[in-house]
């Protein structure tokens, strides 16, 4: 089984960026934790980060037919991007939306997700562990048990 993890804008700054909100771990450390959990579950994981909306759209398109599922933290694009929503839908891949913070407990503009409606589920508020929960949930769906 293969799962691709996609991270959106400003997530390369994790560790330095608002650590009181997003935690002290850098993106690489977080991805390494998820890759390690993937190994335990016999899941191959590929990761990608971009600050650029079009690159995220292209990457999702390239996943089509080449992987079993997606985990995405669209970051700020969650609240704005019809293009990323359409790319997830077009890929026809099961996708889980992830957020480190609980966006529902933050500013009102973060309460709307344009992408969650085309995902099989959404996990937020557990910091780095949100990604592990997403991986476990998606793996369960893909193996149907
Ligand atoms: C985020 C939440 C978004 O609102 C924000 O723009 C981010 C990170 C999170 O993981 O908590 O960049 O997606």
Boltz pocket constraint, residues with backbone or C-beta under 6 A from the ligand:
constraints:
  - pocket:
      binder: B
      contacts: [[A, 9], [A, 10], [A, 11], [A, 73], [A, 74], [A, 75], [A, 76], [A, 77], [A, 78], [A, 98], [A, 99], [A, 100], [A, 101], [A, 102], [A, 103], [A, 110]]
      max_distance: 6.0
